[in-house]
Amino acid sequence: MPIDTYAQDLMQLAAYAWEHPEPGFRETACSASQVAYLKKQGFAVTTDAARTKTGYVASWGSGKPVIAFLGEFDALWGLQQQADATVPMPLSGQAMGQGCGHHLLGVGAIGAGLLYRDYLFQNHLPGTVRIYGCPGEESGSGKAYMAREGLFDDCDAAITWHPSNFNMVVTGSTQSCIQCYFRFTGIPAHAAGAPHLGRSALDAVELMNVGVNYLREHMLPSDRVHYAITDPGGSAPNVVQARAEVRYFVRSATNPACEQLFERVQNIARGAALMTGTEVEIVFDEGLSNTVPNFTLEKVMDRAFRELGVPQYSDRERAYAKAFKDTVPLSDMLSDLPQAARDPERLTAAMEQEPLCDFYVETNHSDLCEMGSTDVGDVSWVTPTVTANLNCFSFGAGAHSWQWVAQGKSSIASKGMLRAGEIMARTARLLQEQPDLLAQARQELNTRLRGDRYRCPIPKGVWPHYFD
C-alpha cells in the first residue's frame, strides 16, 4: 500500500506527540498512543522494553530477515513554543517542546514498518518487521539499555532517520558519551562564626570544575567535556554548603577513549573531595557508544533516495519557510554545512538563495567523527545500521531550537516524515530482494570491529534514572 493509506493516521500520531512533549523515560502519552495504534495494525507489542518504562518493541511476521526500524519520542526542556510563530513565543503551561523532531522520528519509523509489512504480506515473503519505540535519546540512552539487554541481537539490519534541514544519507561516526552526577557531601557551619568547622561541598564542585578546565589542554582536540551545576547546595551564602552536585558529559571518538577520559575526570573529582575534606558519590547516569558507519547500507539507502526523490513544496510552503529562515543570520547557517557533502558549493548557493532544501544532498562515504552523540551508536555495534536525514524545516533553523518546535506541525515537517517512512521501507525492500547485501553489511561491521564486540557503556545493574 502507498504511504497515503496511512498518512492521516501518522500525521495525527505526530501531532499528538508534539502536543504532549514528555521527557526521557516518561513519554507515557506518546508511547501509549503508538502502542495502541500498532496493536490495531496487527503488531504484537512488548512494552517496558529493557525496563525503560516507555520503550516498546512491535513485531510482525516471522523468519529472516529481521529488519529493525528505530523510533524516538522524547522532548526537550525549555523549548515550549507556539506552533507556526516566527518569534519566540513560549506556550503557557508547558515546560518542554519537540525541539529535535522526535515526534516525527518515531512516527516515520512506524510508517516505514507498515509499508515494509505490507510488502512482505502482499508478496507472501518471509521476514520479521520490528519497530522499536526508543525512549530517552536526548538524555538517558534508551537504545543503549535495549542493546545491553540483547534486544537487537537477532536483527539483520537497523534502519532509522532523523528530521533535518537536508535530504541525505548520514555517513561518518559520532562520539561516545558518558554522563554522570558527582554529588559532594561536606559539613555545614556558620560561614562567619565558625567557618573552620565546615567543609564546603560547593568548594569541591568548583575545584572539580577548575581541574577539568585545566584538563582540556591535555585531551584530544575532538574530545568534549561539559558540565552543569545541578545543585549549588542552597542560596544562603552565610552557610557552608553541606551538599552540592554537578552533572558531567564526557565525550570522545570511541568507547575506549571515552572510558579513559572519564576515569581522568573521576580522579579530578576525587582530588577535589580530598582537597576540601568532603566526600564524593559518583552516580552513573547514562552512556552511549560511538556510531559504526556501514557503507554497504549507505549505498542501498542512497539508491532508495534516488528512486523515490525528495519532498517538493508549494509557493505557500516556501514563503512559510522563508519567514523562519529570516530569523537566523546567514553566517550561522553556512557554519553548519554537512561535512560529507559531495557538492558543498551547490549547497552553499542553495542556503544563500532558497528558503529550504528541495534536493538530494549527495555525500561521500566517511569515517569522520562528527561532534555530538546518539544512542543509535549502540545499535550500530550490534547490527549493521543506517540513517537517513529528511528535510522538515527551513534553512537556518537548528536542532534544539524554538524554530524547530514552531515548524514541527507544518506540512513541510509532515512531508519529510512521510517520505522518510517511504525511503526506509524502500531500503528494507532492497535488502529483502538482494540478501547478499545483508551479508556484505554484516561482514563490513565485523571488519570494522576488528574482533571487538559490543560492551555497553552503562554497567550492568544500572537502570534508567528519572532525573529532570
GUTI-450682 format. One record per residue (C-alpha): residue in three letters; residue number from 1; z, y, x. Coordinates in steps of 0.02 Angstrom, whole numbers, m for minus. Layout:
N
REC	palo	semi	pz	py	px
REC	Ala	NUM	Z	Y	X
...
***
This chain:
468
REC	palo	semi	pz	py	px
REC	Met	1	0	0	0
REC	Pro	2	m28	179	60
REC	Ile	3	117	293	104
REC	Asp	4	78	393	m54
REC	Thr	5	152	249	m154
REC	Tyr	6	322	287	m81
REC	Ala	7	304	472	m41
REC	Gln	8	407	542	m185
REC	Asp	9	548	417	m156
REC	Leu	10	551	454	30
REC	Met	11	550	642	7
REC	Gln	12	694	629	m116
REC	Leu	13	794	524	8
REC	Ala	14	761	652	145
REC	Ala	15	807	798	32
REC	Tyr	16	969	710	m16
REC	Ala	17	1014	686	168
REC	Trp	18	975	870	202
REC	Glu	19	1086	922	57
REC	His	20	1229	807	112
REC	Pro	21	1245	837	301
REC	Glu	22	1379	724	375
REC	Pro	23	1448	692	550
REC	Gly	24	1426	534	652
REC	Phe	25	1505	376	580
REC	Arg	26	1545	473	421
REC	Glu	27	1369	483	350
REC	Thr	28	1435	397	194
REC	Ala	29	1322	477	64
REC	Cys	30	1163	466	168
REC	Ser	31	1193	285	217
REC	Ala	32	1236	232	40
REC	Ser	33	1080	312	m33
REC	Gln	34	968	224	93
REC	Val	35	1054	56	72
REC	Ala	36	1036	65	m117
REC	Tyr	37	851	107	m103
REC	Leu	38	815	m32	22
REC	Lys	39	903	m160	m87
REC	Lys	40	796	m102	m232
REC	Gln	41	644	m131	m123
REC	Gly	42	696	m311	m91
REC	Phe	43	776	m297	80
REC	Ala	44	934	m393	124
REC	Val	45	1056	m264	193
REC	Thr	46	1207	m287	306
REC	Thr	47	1324	m138	305
REC	Asp	48	1460	m83	428
REC	Ala	49	1345	m143	567
REC	Ala	50	1440	m165	731
REC	Arg	51	1595	m91	648
REC	Thr	52	1513	81	637
REC	Lys	53	1559	102	453
REC	Thr	54	1396	187	402
REC	Gly	55	1274	87	508
REC	Tyr	56	1165	m41	420
REC	Val	57	1029	m169	455
REC	Ala	58	899	m202	320
REC	Ser	59	790	m357	339
REC	Trp	60	639	m429	252
REC	Gly	61	535	m583	293
REC	Ser	62	563	m720	420
REC	Gly	63	500	m783	585
REC	Lys	64	416	m695	729
REC	Pro	65	380	m561	774
REC	Val	66	540	m467	735
REC	Ile	67	497	m282	733
REC	Ala	68	637	m153	727
REC	Phe	69	618	21	655
REC	Leu	70	758	137	710
REC	Gly	71	826	272	597
REC	Glu	72	965	402	606
REC	Phe	73	1050	519	483
REC	Asp	74	1194	616	564
REC	Ala	75	1202	807	560
REC	Leu	76	1271	942	674
REC	Trp	77	1424	1053	658
REC	Gly	78	1398	1239	641
REC	Leu	79	1216	1232	585
REC	Gln	80	1235	1258	398
REC	Gln	81	1084	1360	343
REC	Gln	82	991	1411	186
REC	Ala	83	827	1318	163
REC	Asp	84	670	1421	199
REC	Ala	85	769	1576	255
REC	Thr	86	689	1658	407
REC	Val	87	852	1738	465
REC	Pro	88	1019	1654	499
REC	Met	89	1095	1628	327
REC	Pro	90	1238	1502	328
REC	Leu	91	1268	1406	167
REC	Ser	92	1442	1437	99
REC	Gly	93	1549	1284	80
REC	Gln	94	1459	1185	215
REC	Ala	95	1508	1159	395
REC	Met	96	1355	1061	452
REC	Gly	97	1167	1058	446
REC	Gln	98	1023	941	489
REC	Gly	99	982	1033	649
REC	Cys	100	896	886	735
REC	Gly	101	794	824	588
REC	His	102	886	661	568
REC	His	103	868	672	379
REC	Leu	104	682	650	412
REC	Leu	105	702	525	554
REC	Gly	106	795	392	456
REC	Val	107	683	406	304
REC	Gly	108	525	400	409
REC	Ala	109	587	235	481
REC	Ile	110	611	170	304
REC	Gly	111	433	220	262
REC	Ala	112	370	126	414
REC	Gly	113	467	m29	365
REC	Leu	114	399	m26	188
REC	Leu	115	219	m10	247
REC	Tyr	116	236	m149	375
REC	Arg	117	322	m258	245
REC	Asp	118	176	m231	126
REC	Tyr	119	51	m276	263
REC	Leu	120	140	m440	300
REC	Phe	121	159	m483	116
REC	Gln	122	m19	m445	66
REC	Asn	123	m90	m545	211
REC	His	124	34	m691	196
REC	Leu	125	88	m668	376
REC	Pro	126	249	m723	462
REC	Gly	127	363	m591	532
REC	Thr	128	528	m504	507
REC	Val	129	544	m320	465
REC	Arg	130	707	m239	520
REC	Ile	131	760	m62	475
REC	Tyr	132	913	m3	570
REC	Gly	133	1016	139	498
REC	Cys	134	1095	204	658
REC	Pro	135	1244	323	643
REC	Gly	136	1317	445	766
REC	Glu	137	1168	482	878
REC	Glu	138	1223	661	909
REC	Ser	139	1398	609	957
REC	Gly	140	1454	430	952
REC	Ser	141	1308	323	1013
REC	Gly	142	1292	210	863
REC	Lys	143	1146	113	938
REC	Ala	144	1249	76	1094
REC	Tyr	145	1379	m14	987
REC	Met	146	1240	m107	898
REC	Ala	147	1160	m157	1063
REC	Arg	148	1328	m209	1136
REC	Glu	149	1358	m322	987
REC	Gly	150	1187	m405	1003
REC	Leu	151	1102	m333	850
REC	Phe	152	937	m309	944
REC	Asp	153	939	m468	1046
REC	Asp	154	808	m560	943
REC	Cys	155	692	m411	919
REC	Asp	156	519	m419	995
REC	Ala	157	496	m230	993
REC	Ala	158	582	m73	929
REC	Ile	159	484	73	859
REC	Thr	160	553	244	818
REC	Trp	161	507	427	805
REC	His	162	584	598	812
REC	Pro	163	544	760	721
REC	Ser	164	470	883	843
REC	Asn	165	361	1036	872
REC	Phe	166	224	923	942
REC	Asn	167	122	770	895
REC	Met	168	132	649	1041
REC	Val	169	188	483	1109
REC	Val	170	352	504	1201
REC	Thr	171	350	448	1381
REC	Gly	172	472	452	1526
REC	Ser	173	657	419	1533
REC	Thr	174	815	508	1476
REC	Gln	175	986	525	1554
REC	Ser	176	1127	401	1544
REC	Cys	177	1282	486	1473
REC	Ile	178	1469	452	1466
REC	Gln	179	1587	556	1358
REC	Cys	180	1774	553	1358
REC	Tyr	181	1930	655	1322
REC	Phe	182	2055	700	1457
REC	Arg	183	2224	725	1374
REC	Phe	184	2357	803	1483
REC	Thr	185	2542	796	1442
REC	Gly	186	2668	911	1525
REC	Ile	187	2841	982	1491
REC	Pro	188	2869	1133	1378
REC	Ala	189	2978	1276	1436
REC	His	190	3007	1461	1408
REC	Ala	191	2870	1544	1511
REC	Ala	192	2983	1690	1560
REC	Gly	193	3159	1621	1551
REC	Ala	194	3134	1451	1635
REC	Pro	195	2955	1427	1694
REC	His	196	3016	1318	1837
REC	Leu	197	3069	1186	1710
REC	Gly	198	2896	1175	1632
REC	Arg	199	2742	1077	1683
REC	Ser	200	2586	1153	1609
REC	Ala	201	2456	1037	1533
REC	Leu	202	2340	1186	1514
REC	Asp	203	2353	1221	1701
REC	Ala	204	2297	1041	1729
REC	Val	205	2145	1065	1616
REC	Glu	206	2098	1225	1707
REC	Leu	207	2119	1147	1878
REC	Met	208	2013	999	1824
REC	Asn	209	1875	1115	1766
REC	Val	210	1881	1211	1930
REC	Gly	211	1872	1047	2027
REC	Val	212	1722	988	1928
REC	Asn	213	1636	1154	1956
REC	Tyr	214	1655	1128	2144
REC	Leu	215	1586	953	2121
REC	Arg	216	1421	1025	2059
REC	Glu	217	1369	1068	2237
REC	His	218	1385	886	2287
REC	Met	219	1293	793	2150
REC	Leu	220	1108	761	2121
REC	Pro	221	1006	907	2051
REC	Ser	222	965	802	1898
REC	Asp	223	1149	765	1860
REC	Arg	224	1237	861	1724
REC	Val	225	1422	884	1683
REC	His	226	1477	987	1531
REC	Tyr	227	1647	1016	1454
REC	Ala	228	1737	1097	1309
REC	Ile	229	1923	1131	1294
REC	Thr	230	1963	1044	1131
REC	Asp	231	2150	1081	1130
REC	Pro	232	2223	1226	1233
REC	Gly	233	2399	1173	1184
REC	Gly	234	2438	1312	1063
REC	Ser	235	2417	1500	1050
REC	Ala	236	2587	1561	1115
REC	Pro	237	2572	1622	1295
REC	Asn	238	2761	1628	1317
REC	Val	239	2774	1438	1300
REC	Val	240	2722	1323	1441
REC	Gln	241	2593	1212	1359
REC	Ala	242	2654	1034	1348
REC	Arg	243	2485	966	1293
REC	Ala	244	2303	1010	1322
REC	Glu	245	2139	919	1305
REC	Val	246	1964	937	1373
REC	Arg	247	1809	839	1324
REC	Tyr	248	1678	798	1455
REC	Phe	249	1496	741	1453
REC	Val	250	1439	663	1616
REC	Arg	251	1252	628	1636
REC	Ser	252	1142	551	1770
REC	Ala	253	972	469	1781
REC	Thr	254	1032	289	1771
REC	Asn	255	1184	195	1709
REC	Pro	256	1250	150	1884
REC	Ala	257	1230	330	1945
REC	Cys	258	1317	395	1789
REC	Glu	259	1462	274	1813
REC	Gln	260	1484	332	1993
REC	Leu	261	1482	515	1943
REC	Phe	262	1604	480	1802
REC	Glu	263	1726	400	1924
REC	Arg	264	1721	557	2030
REC	Val	265	1760	663	1876
REC	Gln	266	1904	547	1831
REC	Asn	267	1975	565	2007
REC	Ile	268	1971	754	1988
REC	Ala	269	2070	737	1826
REC	Arg	270	2197	626	1912
REC	Gly	271	2211	752	2052
REC	Ala	272	2239	894	1929
REC	Ala	273	2380	795	1849
REC	Leu	274	2457	762	2019
REC	Met	275	2447	946	2067
REC	Thr	276	2533	1003	1907
REC	Gly	277	2660	866	1885
REC	Thr	278	2581	814	1721
REC	Glu	279	2511	651	1656
REC	Val	280	2333	620	1602
REC	Glu	281	2265	497	1474
REC	Ile	282	2079	461	1484
REC	Val	283	2011	418	1311
REC	Phe	284	1836	346	1317
REC	Asp	285	1734	423	1178
REC	Glu	286	1557	359	1196
REC	Gly	287	1424	307	1319
REC	Leu	288	1239	277	1313
REC	Ser	289	1103	217	1429
REC	Asn	290	951	293	1510
REC	Thr	291	787	254	1424
REC	Val	292	674	121	1498
REC	Pro	293	494	176	1462
REC	Asn	294	364	50	1410
REC	Phe	295	185	100	1448
REC	Thr	296	116	m52	1358
REC	Leu	297	189	3	1192
REC	Glu	298	144	185	1228
REC	Lys	299	m39	134	1237
REC	Val	300	m25	43	1070
REC	Met	301	55	192	986
REC	Asp	302	m75	307	1065
REC	Arg	303	m209	203	977
REC	Ala	304	m115	216	812
REC	Phe	305	m105	405	831
REC	Arg	306	m292	418	864
REC	Glu	307	m337	306	718
REC	Leu	308	m230	398	591
REC	Gly	309	m235	576	657
REC	Val	310	m104	710	635
REC	Pro	311	m50	810	482
REC	Gln	312	m159	956	429
REC	Tyr	313	m94	1115	348
REC	Ser	314	m142	1241	216
REC	Asp	315	m153	1428	244
REC	Arg	316	10	1445	149
REC	Glu	317	97	1322	264
REC	Arg	318	29	1412	416
REC	Ala	319	96	1577	352
REC	Tyr	320	264	1494	319
REC	Ala	321	269	1427	498
REC	Lys	322	218	1594	572
REC	Ala	323	368	1679	489
REC	Phe	324	482	1561	586
REC	Lys	325	381	1568	747
REC	Asp	326	402	1756	747
REC	Thr	327	591	1736	762
REC	Val	328	576	1663	939
REC	Pro	329	512	1754	1095
REC	Leu	330	351	1681	1164
REC	Ser	331	429	1663	1335
REC	Asp	332	560	1546	1263
REC	Met	333	425	1439	1182
REC	Leu	334	323	1421	1340
REC	Ser	335	476	1370	1441
REC	Asp	336	492	1211	1338
REC	Leu	337	321	1128	1359
REC	Pro	338	317	937	1365
REC	Gln	339	311	893	1549
REC	Ala	340	195	745	1522
REC	Ala	341	62	842	1425
REC	Arg	342	m111	799	1493
REC	Asp	343	m185	968	1448
REC	Pro	344	m46	1099	1465
REC	Glu	345	m173	1241	1460
REC	Arg	346	m230	1192	1285
REC	Leu	347	m50	1176	1228
REC	Thr	348	m4	1345	1302
REC	Ala	349	m151	1429	1216
REC	Ala	350	m103	1348	1050
REC	Met	351	77	1407	1065
REC	Glu	352	17	1582	1102
REC	Gln	353	m109	1591	958
REC	Glu	354	m59	1466	823
REC	Pro	355	96	1452	713
REC	Leu	356	118	1263	734
REC	Cys	357	46	1109	818
REC	Asp	358	m101	1036	721
REC	Phe	359	m175	922	855
REC	Tyr	360	m128	768	954
REC	Val	361	m50	810	1122
REC	Glu	362	m114	681	1245
REC	Thr	363	12	632	1378
REC	Asn	364	12	547	1547
REC	His	365	123	395	1562
REC	Ser	366	278	449	1655
REC	Asp	367	439	382	1729
REC	Leu	368	510	557	1745
REC	Cys	369	688	576	1681
REC	Glu	370	698	716	1553
REC	Met	371	859	815	1538
REC	Gly	372	952	753	1385
REC	Ser	373	1012	588	1317
REC	Thr	374	984	472	1170
REC	Asp	375	1058	306	1119
REC	Val	376	881	242	1095
REC	Gly	377	901	209	1281
REC	Asp	378	1021	66	1246
REC	Val	379	893	m18	1134
REC	Ser	380	759	3	1268
REC	Trp	381	862	m101	1389
REC	Val	382	867	m246	1265
REC	Thr	383	691	m245	1190
REC	Pro	384	529	m150	1226
REC	Thr	385	544	17	1138
REC	Val	386	425	161	1098
REC	Thr	387	446	331	1016
REC	Ala	388	327	449	927
REC	Asn	389	351	635	905
REC	Leu	390	280	712	746
REC	Asn	391	270	896	713
REC	Cys	392	388	951	573
REC	Phe	393	422	1132	621
REC	Ser	394	343	1292	683
REC	Phe	395	311	1325	866
REC	Gly	396	462	1404	949
REC	Ala	397	593	1332	833
REC	Gly	398	701	1225	945
REC	Ala	399	804	1071	909
REC	His	400	986	1105	862
REC	Ser	401	939	1275	789
REC	Trp	402	957	1360	621
REC	Gln	403	766	1369	616
REC	Trp	404	752	1179	613
REC	Val	405	880	1169	473
REC	Ala	406	792	1303	373
REC	Gln	407	623	1214	385
REC	Gly	408	695	1041	354
REC	Lys	409	646	1033	169
REC	Ser	410	473	1110	189
REC	Ser	411	308	1025	153
REC	Ile	412	272	1035	340
REC	Ala	413	426	930	376
REC	Ser	414	380	805	240
REC	Lys	415	203	786	306
REC	Gly	416	270	748	479
REC	Met	417	393	621	412
REC	Leu	418	264	528	308
REC	Arg	419	135	524	447
REC	Ala	420	270	460	566
REC	Gly	421	300	315	448
REC	Glu	422	114	276	447
REC	Ile	423	97	285	636
REC	Met	424	248	173	666
REC	Ala	425	186	46	539
REC	Arg	426	13	50	615
REC	Thr	427	89	20	787
REC	Ala	428	181	m132	719
REC	Arg	429	22	m195	637
REC	Leu	430	m75	m182	801
REC	Leu	431	62	m282	887
REC	Gln	432	54	m412	748
REC	Glu	433	m134	m428	767
REC	Gln	434	m126	m442	957
REC	Pro	435	31	m540	1000
REC	Asp	436	m15	m541	1184
REC	Leu	437	33	m356	1183
REC	Leu	438	212	m402	1140
REC	Ala	439	214	m524	1285
REC	Gln	440	147	m389	1401
REC	Ala	441	277	m265	1339
REC	Arg	442	417	m390	1370
REC	Gln	443	351	m427	1544
REC	Glu	444	345	m241	1582
REC	Leu	445	526	m223	1527
REC	Asn	446	579	m369	1636
REC	Thr	447	486	m296	1785
REC	Arg	448	567	m126	1762
REC	Leu	449	741	m202	1752
REC	Arg	450	712	m294	1917
REC	Gly	451	827	m435	1870
REC	Asp	452	960	m321	1800
REC	Arg	453	1024	m343	1623
REC	Tyr	454	1095	m230	1490
REC	Arg	455	1277	m185	1513
REC	Cys	456	1338	m67	1380
REC	Pro	457	1422	91	1449
REC	Ile	458	1550	75	1310
REC	Pro	459	1685	m50	1364
REC	Lys	460	1724	m199	1256
REC	Gly	461	1869	m162	1140
REC	Val	462	1819	21	1120
REC	Trp	463	1758	59	944
REC	Pro	464	1693	220	866
REC	His	465	1812	367	867
REC	Tyr	466	1802	484	719
REC	Phe	467	1838	650	803
REC	Asp	468	1761	810	738
***
